[in-house]
Amino acid sequence: MYKRNNTEEVIPEETKVWDCTSEDCKGWIRDNFTSSEVPSCPLCGSEMVLGTKMLQAINNPRHK
């Protein structure tokens, strides 16, 4: 039995995200996956603020 070792190194990059403003919630959304200019948190409904995180790049073909 052979095991493939296809572990390609994924380099994270600085990505724009929307963070939930509620202290009790840890929700966040990538900016390129939102449909509104200022989204509400999908977990608790609170307001969100724009920030950044180091994440793997994900292309969203539906994004404008």
C-alpha positions as CSV (number, residue, x, y, z in Angstrom):
1,M,0.0,0.0,0.0
2,Y,1.4,3.4,-1.0
3,K,0.7,6.7,0.6
4,R,0.8,9.9,-1.4
5,N,2.2,12.9,0.2
6,N,0.6,15.7,-1.6
7,T,1.2,18.3,1.1
8,E,1.6,21.5,-1.0
9,E,2.6,24.4,1.2
10,V,-0.1,27.0,1.4
11,I,1.1,30.4,2.2
12,P,-1.5,32.6,4.0
13,E,-2.0,36.2,2.8
14,E,-3.5,39.2,4.4
15,T,-7.3,39.1,3.6
16,K,-10.0,41.7,4.2
17,V,-12.7,40.3,6.6
18,W,-15.7,41.6,8.5
19,D,-15.5,40.9,12.2
20,C,-18.6,40.9,14.5
21,T,-18.7,43.7,17.1
22,S,-20.4,41.7,19.8
23,E,-18.1,40.6,22.6
24,D,-20.0,37.3,23.0
25,C,-19.6,36.4,19.3
26,K,-16.5,35.3,17.3
27,G,-18.2,35.5,13.9
28,W,-16.4,36.8,10.8
29,I,-16.8,36.8,7.0
30,R,-14.3,37.2,4.2
31,D,-15.0,40.5,2.4
32,N,-15.2,38.8,-1.0
33,F,-18.0,36.6,0.3
34,T,-20.4,39.4,1.3
35,S,-23.3,40.7,-0.8
36,S,-23.9,43.9,1.1
37,E,-21.6,46.9,1.7
38,V,-21.8,46.5,5.5
39,P,-23.0,43.0,6.4
40,S,-24.7,41.9,9.7
41,C,-23.2,39.0,11.6
42,P,-24.7,35.7,10.3
43,L,-24.4,34.2,13.8
44,C,-25.9,36.8,16.0
45,G,-27.1,39.7,13.8
46,S,-24.8,42.3,15.3
47,E,-23.0,45.0,13.3
48,M,-19.6,44.1,11.7
49,V,-16.4,46.1,11.2
50,L,-13.9,45.7,8.4
51,G,-10.5,44.3,9.4
52,T,-7.8,41.8,8.2
53,K,-6.7,38.2,9.0
54,M,-3.9,36.1,7.7
55,L,-5.8,33.4,5.7
56,Q,-5.4,31.0,2.8
57,A,-6.6,32.7,-0.4
58,I,-10.0,31.5,-1.7
59,N,-11.3,32.8,-5.0
60,N,-15.0,33.6,-5.1
61,P,-16.2,33.5,-8.8
62,R,-19.6,35.1,-7.9
63,H,-17.9,38.2,-6.4
64,K,-18.2,41.3,-8.5
